[in-house]
């Protein structure tokens, strides 16, 4: 029994870390939402899409599938694809049969992302050919994943389907190298459903993997014999799947950008305006890509993984498509790791990290084997079983020490955990006095048939309904309007919500029926 425990100790320790991650970030994100730190953008709008999909299945009214109230023209209902093409929200809505509400999305996100650590562990063991020390290195990389600051902040910042793509991308690649192509395809398809920009990266990565296969077997893929090359490409099952995934990615990207989003939105995707300067002033592109914020963004992505992806530049190329999408955008939020926009990159970063470790262990000269002998002495002093004195073992030990040190330092500097330099503990503070008022009105106005409008921070409490209006955009057709006065006057949409707040106080069609703890409720008294 003891031997079995010791054999599987790295995996057991990682499971404990994974469970801790799930519990901590579930509590963190739920408390954050309940203390009014979430917003209509994005937890509220995600909840409405998931809730309406749940109601579509529950009631048989399939017209509600992925339905939301247009956040930019609040008097009409549209499909979620008018904003982003992330149909995974329909699947997420099925978990509402277990528990209905935003908390379900937040827990689902924490669970799926945390499971990615176990895939990093399995991937490390597989790539290092299950070397007798690879399990320990896999555990350390799994913890590096759990402590990766950009991913932690993505999990903490409301719910986004794209955040789950981290685990889906890792699982797609892991099952691919294990030759479990059906399971791999399942995770590939899941990844495609998380956002419209995913197929750009999955298609590019599929092409990279196919090129790697051709590079590793040059006799079969000689460009001098194109017919034989094509024949050999289609002959191998692995290649057929890579071609399939590549073609599906291209088709899904084109259909999404040329058909699905324009039809749902009634025009081009709103994000296209972020890149309009490229055609107008193409000479600005290099300067824009190399601006200081972009450099800091790339550094903050690579530093927590000890820049190991750069050791495997071929796999690091997988970052290029989505990295260009981010750094060439005029929307500075896309290169801010406080948000979720870097989530798609994270999966490929950890694939490249594992491959970078493999290259150090297998290919690099003994520069890593000559790491100071003090490390072995420290291990002996700690009475820990020392590794055999082989070059590979010393390289693995050296990499392990570097990974541990860098993970700890970056977590202290960049994360929001309690021990960090800038911890975020506000979700665990006592609930504000207005919390009871919000819950009271949430329950009182829970009827799905009521049209409710609220200020942004209260949206997640009230979007479990067919039609919901963001107060900053429009409230005129609402049956009830619930206002957090501080949010209306000082929130990040104050330029729109403050004039609306001034207007509703003198609007003859609405009567204030409640005013307590900074929460005001208005009821429509006559139709316009």
C-alpha positions in Angstrom: 0.0 0.0 0.0 2.8 2.4 1.0 4.6 1.6 -2.3 1.5 2.4 -4.3 1.0 5.7 -2.5 4.7 6.7 -3.1 4.4 5.6 -6.8 1.4 7.9 -7.3 2.3 10.6 -4.9 3.0 13.3 -7.5 -0.5 12.7 -9.0 -2.1 12.6 -5.5 -0.5 15.9 -4.6 -1.6 17.5 -7.8 -5.2 16.3 -7.3 -5.1 18.0 -3.9 -4.0 21.2 -5.5 -6.6 20.9 -8.2 -9.4 20.4 -5.6 -8.1 23.4 -3.6 -8.1 25.5 -6.8 -11.7 24.5 -7.6 -12.9 25.3 -4.0 -11.0 28.6 -3.8 -11.9 30.1 -7.2 -15.5 28.8 -6.9 -15.9 30.7 -3.6 -13.9 33.7 -4.9 -16.0 34.1 -8.1 -19.4 33.4 -6.4 -18.6 35.9 -3.6 -17.4 38.4 -6.1 -20.7 38.2 -8.0 -22.8 38.2 -4.8 -21.0 41.3 -3.5 -21.8 43.2 -6.7 -18.4 43.2 -8.2 -19.6 41.4 -11.4 -21.4 43.2 -14.2 -23.8 42.8 -17.1 -20.7 42.7 -19.2 -20.0 39.9 -18.9 -21.6 37.6 -16.3 -25.1 39.0 -16.8 -25.2 38.6 -20.5 -23.6 35.1 -20.2 -26.2 34.1 -17.7 -29.1 35.3 -19.9 -27.8 33.3 -22.9 -27.3 30.1 -20.7 -30.7 30.6 -19.0 -32.6 31.1 -22.2 -31.0 28.0 -23.7 -32.0 26.0 -20.5 -35.5 27.3 -20.9 -35.6 26.4 -24.6 -35.0 22.7 -23.7 -37.2 22.8 -20.6 -40.2 24.4 -22.2 -39.7 23.2 -25.8 -39.6 26.8 -27.1 -36.4 26.3 -29.1 -36.6 29.9 -30.3 -35.0 30.8 -26.9 -31.8 28.9 -27.6 -28.9 31.3 -27.1 -31.3 34.2 -27.0 -30.3 37.5 -25.3 -31.6 41.1 -25.3 -29.5 43.1 -27.7 -27.0 45.0 -25.4 -26.8 47.8 -27.9 -30.4 48.1 -28.9 -32.3 46.9 -25.8 -35.7 46.8 -27.4 -35.1 43.7 -29.4 -34.1 40.1 -28.8 -31.1 38.6 -30.8 -29.0 35.5 -30.7 -25.8 35.5 -28.7 -23.9 35.3 -32.0 -24.7 39.0 -32.6 -22.0 39.6 -30.0 -19.8 36.6 -30.0 -20.1 33.1 -31.6 -19.7 31.0 -28.4 -22.4 28.4 -28.7 -20.8 26.5 -25.8 -23.2 28.7 -23.7 -26.0 26.5 -24.8 -24.3 23.4 -23.4 -23.4 25.3 -20.2 -27.1 26.1 -19.9 -27.9 22.4 -19.5 -26.2 22.5 -16.1 -29.0 24.8 -15.0 -31.1 21.6 -14.6 -28.8 21.0 -11.6 -28.8 24.6 -10.3 -30.1 27.6 -12.0 -28.1 30.8 -12.0 -24.7 32.5 -12.5 -23.1 30.5 -9.7 -23.4 27.4 -11.9 -21.4 29.0 -14.7 -18.7 30.1 -12.2 -18.3 26.7 -10.6 -18.3 25.0 -14.0 -15.5 27.4 -15.1 -13.4 26.7 -12.0 -13.8 22.9 -12.4 -13.0 22.7 -16.1 -10.0 25.0 -15.9 -8.7 23.2 -12.8 -8.8 19.9 -14.6 -6.4 21.3 -17.1 -3.7 20.9 -14.5 -4.2 17.1 -14.6 -3.9 17.2 -18.4 -0.6 19.2 -18.1 0.6 16.4 -15.8 -0.4 13.6 -18.2 1.0 15.5 -21.1 4.4 16.0 -19.4 4.6 12.3 -18.6 3.6 11.3 -22.1 6.0 13.8 -23.8 8.9 12.7 -21.5 8.1 9.1 -22.3 7.1 8.4 -18.7 10.7 8.8 -17.4 10.8 7.7 -13.8 11.1 11.4 -12.7 8.7 12.8 -15.3 5.7 12.4 -12.8 7.3 14.8 -10.4 8.1 17.3 -13.1 4.6 16.9 -14.4 3.3 17.7 -11.0 5.4 20.9 -10.8 4.2 22.0 -14.3 0.7 21.2 -13.1 1.1 23.5 -10.2 2.7 26.1 -12.5 -0.6 25.9 -14.5 -2.7 26.3 -11.3 -0.6 29.3 -10.2 -0.4 30.9 -13.6 -1.5 34.5 -12.9 -3.2 35.3 -16.3 -5.3 32.2 -16.0 -6.3 32.8 -12.4 -7.5 36.3 -13.3 -9.5 34.9 -16.2 -11.2 32.5 -13.9 -11.8 35.3 -11.3 -13.3 37.7 -13.9 -16.9 36.6 -14.4 -17.6 33.7 -16.8 -16.4 33.3 -20.4 -16.6 30.2 -22.5 -13.2 31.0 -24.0 -11.6 30.5 -20.6 -12.6 26.9 -20.8 -10.8 26.5 -24.1 -7.5 26.3 -22.1 -8.5 22.8 -20.9 -10.1 21.8 -24.2 -6.9 22.7 -26.2 -4.7 20.8 -23.8 -6.9 17.8 -24.0 -7.1 18.0 -27.8 -3.3 17.8 -28.1 -2.8 15.2 -25.3 -5.2 12.7 -26.8 -3.8 13.5 -30.2 -0.3 12.4 -29.2 -1.8 9.4 -27.4 -3.5 8.5 -30.8 -7.0 8.7 -29.3 -8.2 10.6 -32.2 -12.0 10.4 -31.6 -11.6 11.7 -28.0 -9.2 14.3 -29.4 -11.8 15.4 -32.0 -14.4 15.8 -29.2 -12.2 18.3 -27.4 -11.3 20.0 -30.7 -15.0 20.6 -31.4 -15.6 21.8 -27.8 -12.8 24.3 -28.3 -14.4 25.6 -31.5 -17.6 26.4 -29.6 -16.0 28.7 -27.1 -15.4 31.8 -29.4 -15.2 32.9 -33.0 -11.4 33.4 -32.9 -10.5 29.9 -31.8 -10.5 28.3 -35.4 -7.8 30.7 -36.4 -5.5 29.1 -33.8 -6.7 25.5 -34.1 -6.3 25.5 -37.9 -2.8 27.0 -37.7 -1.8 24.4 -35.0 -3.2 21.6 -37.1 -1.0 22.8 -40.0 2.0 23.0 -37.7 1.5 19.4 -36.5 1.2 18.2 -40.0 4.4 20.0 -41.0 6.1 18.4 -38.0 5.0 14.9 -39.2 6.3 15.6 -42.7 9.6 17.0 -41.3 10.2 13.9 -39.1 9.7 11.6 -42.1 11.3 13.3 -45.1 11.5 10.1 -47.1 7.7 9.8 -47.2 7.0 13.5 -47.9 9.5 14.5 -50.5 8.4 17.6 -52.4 10.2 16.3 -55.4 7.5 13.6 -55.7 4.3 15.6 -55.1 1.9 12.7 -56.0 3.6 10.3 -53.6 3.7 13.0 -51.0 0.0 13.6 -51.2 -0.6 9.9 -51.2 1.4 9.4 -48.0 -0.2 12.4 -46.3 -3.7 10.7 -46.7 -2.4 7.2 -46.0 -1.8 7.8 -42.3 -4.7 8.2 -39.9 -3.0 10.9 -37.9 -2.6 13.0 -41.0 -6.2 12.6 -42.1 -7.3 13.9 -38.7 -5.0 16.9 -38.9 -6.3 17.7 -42.3 -9.9 17.3 -41.1 -9.3 19.6 -38.1 -7.5 22.1 -40.3 -10.3 22.2 -42.9 -13.0 22.3 -40.2 -11.2 25.3 -38.6 -11.1 27.2 -41.9 -14.7 26.5 -42.8 -15.9 27.4 -39.3 -13.9 30.6 -39.3 -15.3 31.7 -42.7 -18.9 30.7 -41.9 -18.7 32.5 -38.5 -17.3 35.7 -39.8 -19.1 35.8 -43.2 -22.4 34.3 -42.3 -23.3 33.6 -38.7 -22.2 36.9 -37.0 -23.3 39.2 -39.9 -26.8 37.6 -40.0 -27.2 37.7 -36.2 -25.7 41.2 -35.9 -27.1 42.7 -39.1 -23.6 43.9 -40.1 -19.9 43.1 -39.6 -18.5 42.1 -36.2 -18.0 45.1 -33.9 -14.5 44.0 -33.2 -13.5 44.6 -36.9 -13.2 48.3 -36.0 -10.2 47.5 -33.8 -8.2 46.8 -37.0 -9.4 49.4 -39.4 -6.1 51.3 -39.2 -4.2 48.4 -40.8 -5.7 49.2 -44.2 -5.7 52.9 -43.7 -2.2 53.2 -42.3 -0.3 49.9 -42.8 3.0 51.5 -42.0 1.8 51.9 -38.4 1.5 48.1 -37.9 5.1 47.4 -36.8 5.2 50.3 -34.3 1.8 49.3 -32.9 2.8 45.7 -32.5 6.0 46.7 -30.6 4.4 49.3 -28.3 5.3 49.0 -24.6 2.0 47.6 -23.6 2.3 44.8 -26.1 5.8 44.0 -24.9 4.6 43.9 -21.3 1.7 41.7 -22.3 4.0 39.1 -23.9 6.4 39.2 -21.0 3.5 38.7 -18.5 2.4 35.6 -20.5 5.9 34.0 -20.7 7.6 34.9 -17.5 5.4 32.7 -15.2 6.4 29.7 -17.3 10.1 30.6 -17.1 10.1 31.4 -20.8 10.2 27.7 -21.5 8.0 28.0 -24.7 10.9 29.8 -26.4 13.1 26.8 -25.9 10.7 25.0 -28.4 10.2 27.7 -31.0 8.3 25.4 -33.3 5.5 24.9 -30.8 5.7 28.5 -29.7 4.6 29.4 -33.3 1.2 28.2 -32.3 0.9 31.4 -30.3 1.3 33.6 -33.3 -2.3 33.9 -34.7 -4.0 34.8 -31.5 -1.1 36.9 -30.3 -1.4 39.0 -33.5 -5.1 39.3 -32.9 -4.4 40.8 -29.5 -1.4 43.0 -30.0 -2.6 44.5 -33.3 -5.9 45.5 -31.8 -6.6 49.1 -30.8 -8.6 47.8 -27.9 -6.1 47.9 -25.0 -8.2 45.5 -22.9 -7.1 42.7 -25.2 -3.6 42.9 -23.9 -4.5 43.4 -20.3 -4.1 40.1 -18.3 -6.6 41.3 -15.8 -9.3 40.1 -18.2 -9.9 36.8 -20.0 -8.7 37.7 -23.5 -5.4 35.8 -23.2 -7.2 32.5 -22.3 -6.8 30.9 -25.7 -3.1 31.6 -25.7 -2.7 29.8 -22.3 -3.4 26.3 -23.7 -0.8 26.7 -26.4 1.7 28.3 -23.9 1.6 25.2 -21.8 1.9 22.8 -24.7 5.0 24.8 -25.8 6.2 24.8 -22.2 6.1 21.0 -21.9 7.8 20.7 -25.3 10.4 23.2 -24.1 11.1 21.0 -21.1 11.4 18.0 -23.4 14.0 19.7 -25.5 16.1 20.7 -22.5 15.9 17.2 -21.0 16.6 15.3 -24.3 18.5 17.6 -26.6 20.4 20.3 -24.8 24.1 19.9 -23.9 25.2 19.4 -20.3 24.9 23.1 -19.5 21.8 22.2 -17.4 23.5 19.1 -16.0 26.2 21.3 -14.6 23.7 23.3 -12.5 25.4 23.9 -9.1 25.9 20.7 -7.1 24.4 22.5 -4.1 20.9 21.5 -5.3 21.7 17.9 -4.8 23.2 18.7 -1.4 20.1 20.6 -0.4 18.0 17.6 -1.4 20.2 15.3 0.7 19.9 17.6 3.7 16.1 17.5 3.3 16.4 13.7 3.4 14.7 13.5 0.0 15.6 10.6 -2.4 18.3 11.9 -4.7 18.2 11.4 -8.4 20.7 9.2 -10.2 23.7 11.1 -11.4 22.8 11.0 -15.1 22.9 14.1 -17.3 19.1 13.8 -18.0 18.3 13.5 -14.3 20.3 16.6 -13.5 18.7 18.5 -16.3 15.3 17.5 -15.0 16.3 18.6 -11.5 17.6 21.9 -12.7 14.4 22.6 -14.7 12.4 21.6 -11.6 14.2 24.1 -9.4 13.9 26.9 -11.9 10.2 26.2 -12.4 9.5 26.2 -8.7 11.4 29.4 -8.0 9.9 31.3 -11.0 6.4 30.1 -10.2 6.6 31.3 -6.7 8.1 34.7 -7.6 5.6 35.4 -10.4 2.7 34.3 -8.3 3.8 36.7 -5.6 4.3 39.5 -8.1 1.4 39.0 -10.5 -1.4 37.0 -8.9 -4.3 38.1 -6.8 -3.9 35.3 -4.2 -3.8 36.2 -0.5 0.0 36.0 -0.2 0.6 38.2 -3.4 1.9 41.7 -3.3 -1.5 43.0 -4.4 -4.0 40.4 -3.1 -7.7 40.7 -4.0 -9.6 39.8 -0.9 -12.7 42.1 -1.4 -15.0 39.2 -2.4 -14.4 37.7 1.1 -15.3 40.9 2.9 -18.7 41.2 4.6 -21.6 41.7 2.3 -22.7 45.3 1.8 -25.9 46.4 3.4 -27.6 46.6 0.0 -27.1 42.8 -0.5 -30.3 41.9 1.3 -32.2 44.5 -0.7 -30.9 43.1 -4.0 -31.8 39.5 -3.0 -35.3 40.6 -1.9 -36.0 42.2 -5.2 -34.4 39.3 -7.1 -36.9 36.9 -5.5 -39.8 39.3 -5.8 -39.2 39.9 -9.6 -38.2 36.3 -10.4 -41.1 35.8 -12.9 -39.7 35.1 -16.3 -42.4 37.1 -18.0 -41.4 40.4 -16.3 -39.1 42.8 -18.2 -36.6 44.1 -15.7 -33.9 46.7 -16.2 -31.0 47.2 -13.7 -27.7 49.0 -13.4 -24.8 46.8 -14.5 -23.4 45.4 -11.2 -26.9 43.9 -10.4 -27.4 42.4 -13.8 -26.3 38.9 -12.9 -29.0 38.7 -10.3 -31.8 39.6 -12.7 -30.8 38.2 -16.1 -32.5 34.8 -15.5 -35.4 35.9 -17.7 -36.2 36.1 -21.4 -35.9 39.9 -21.7 -33.6 42.0 -19.6 -32.6 45.6 -20.2 -29.2 47.1 -19.3 -30.2 50.4 -17.6 -27.3 52.3 -19.2 -28.6 51.5 -22.6 -32.4 51.6 -22.3 -35.1 51.1 -19.6 -38.2 52.5 -21.4 -40.0 49.2 -22.0 -39.2 47.7 -18.6 -41.9 46.7 -16.1 -39.5 47.3 -13.2 -36.2 49.2 -12.9 -33.8 48.4 -10.1 -31.0 50.9 -9.6 -27.8 50.9 -7.5 -27.5 54.6 -7.2 -23.7 54.5 -6.7 -23.3 52.3 -9.8 -25.6 54.7 -11.8 -23.6 57.7 -10.9 -20.0 56.4 -10.6 -19.9 53.0 -12.4 -17.8 52.4 -15.5 -20.9 53.1 -17.7 -21.7 56.3 -15.8 -21.6 58.4 -19.0 -24.8 56.6 -20.1 -26.3 55.5 -16.8 -26.1 58.9 -15.0 -28.3 60.7 -17.6 -30.7 57.8 -17.5 -30.9 58.0 -13.7 -31.6 61.7 -13.9 -34.3 61.0 -16.5 -36.1 58.2 -14.7 -36.5 60.3 -11.5 -38.8 62.7 -13.4 -40.2 60.2 -15.9 -44.0 60.2 -15.5 -44.3 56.6 -16.7 -42.4 55.3 -13.7 -43.0 55.6 -10.0 -40.4 55.0 -7.3 -41.7 52.3 -5.0 -38.6 51.5 -3.0 -35.6 53.4 -1.7 -33.2 51.8 0.8 -29.4 51.2 1.3 -28.7 52.9 -2.1 -31.1 50.7 -4.0 -34.1 52.3 -5.7 -36.9 50.4 -7.5 -39.2 52.0 -10.1 -42.4 50.5 -11.4 -44.0 51.3 -14.6 -47.3 53.0 -13.9 -48.5 53.5 -17.5 -47.7 52.4 -21.0 -46.1 54.8 -23.4 
